[in-house]
């Protein structure tokens, strides 16, 4: 019987450098399947359209959830059941952290609400690498996207990052926190080391 593969996720606010890290990892671990959320399928494209438009935040959440369900069914489950390891650039924790922030004026505990929607069917990652950074630096790296002012964007990302850290506190055995404010070469070295140790059961 083939042993199940592992699911590793990369998380963090916009501007942490995850895209650069992912490209590095693809060169270092060619045997691993790389994927991302939002996906590149039609639902993922609908998610991207909703992000760029004035979509109701609750409607946007359910688009994200639909994309996640399709991602699990088409990519995540088949790969890990075949014994293949997977690295996903963003996954369910991004939804908990981001939608937990965007829906905070609708629900008393928006993050718990979003997590509740996923219970019973999502595939929980085996390892999550969380990149943290000063939100002001993150905004200067990626610029202000959408209609938010720079101040609004920084305050929003502060909330999102706090949500990510709350998730890490809840599951310290799954999360590894890395300071994305370090030099890129140093961050890449740390990430590569964490993944190698995890896959080698060290």
Buried (B, 14 or more C-beta within 10 A) or exposed (E): EEEBBBBBBBBBBBBBBBEEBBEBBEEEBEEBBBBBBBBEBEBBEBBBEBBEEEBEBEEBBEBBBBBBBBBBEEBBBBBBEEEBBBBBBBBBBBBBBBBBBBBBEEBEEBBEBBBEBBEEEBBEBBBBBBBBBBBBBBBEEBEBEEEBEEEEBBBBBBBBBBBBBEBBEEEEEBBBBBEBBBEEEEBBEBBBEBBEEBBEEE
